[in-house]
Amino acid sequence: MSTRDVLAIALLVGAIVGGCSDAAAPALDGDEASTGSEPMATTDPEPAPPATLADLFPEGEGRSLVLDTCGSCHAVACSVIGQRTLARWEGLKDDHRDKASNLAEEDLDSIFSYLSGNFNDSTPEPMVPAHFFDLGCTPF
């Protein structure tokens, strides 16, 4: 084999290895765009923390009752943590009948239907800033 053949083989091997290695890819500075077929790595940004207490609660029937009544006894943010089961929400509703005796039964049903539908053991617990618990949570 001649020197020329060895050099050709070395160049061919270098091209193959270099084409398969990320280390051989040129570094891009801020002004250059990627022109390769590889996808750009993306990361989902962290969700912003809720700015207001109301931001914790999705729209729906019973939301305004929760926001307007539950905070009179405890931090309403306590309702969104704990990932309670439907049975636990029903137990809490029963416990609240005497505590919320000024509410009509339909309103109590609406409140606990909203809470159990949005904050249960099959939904992720929302991120709640600590200052939303300033009034403290009663043990649930």
Rosetta blueprint (number, residue, H / E / L):
1 M L
2 S L
3 T H
4 R H
5 D H
6 V H
7 L H
8 A H
9 I H
10 A H
11 L H
12 L H
13 V H
14 G H
15 A H
16 I H
17 V H
18 G H
19 G H
20 C H
21 S L
22 D H
23 A H
24 A H
25 A L
26 P L
27 A L
28 L L
29 D L
30 G L
31 D L
32 E L
33 A L
34 S L
35 T L
36 G L
37 S L
38 E L
39 P L
40 M L
41 A L
42 T L
43 T L
44 D L
45 P L
46 E L
47 P L
48 A L
49 P L
50 P L
51 A L
52 T L
53 L H
54 A H
55 D H
56 L H
57 F L
58 P L
59 E L
60 G L
61 E L
62 G L
63 R H
64 S H
65 L H
66 V H
67 L H
68 D H
69 T H
70 C H
71 G H
72 S H
73 C L
74 H L
75 A L
76 V H
77 A H
78 C H
79 S H
80 V H
81 I L
82 G L
83 Q L
84 R L
85 T L
86 L H
87 A H
88 R H
89 W H
90 E H
91 G H
92 L H
93 K H
94 D H
95 D H
96 H H
97 R H
98 D H
99 K H
100 A L
101 S L
102 N L
103 L L
104 A L
105 E H
106 E H
107 D H
108 L H
109 D H
110 S H
111 I H
112 F H
113 S H
114 Y H
115 L H
116 S H
117 G H
118 N H
119 F L
120 N L
121 D L
122 S L
123 T L
124 P L
125 E L
126 P L
127 M L
128 V L
129 P L
130 A H
131 H H
132 F H
133 F H
134 D L
135 L L
136 G L
137 C L
138 T L
139 P L
140 F L
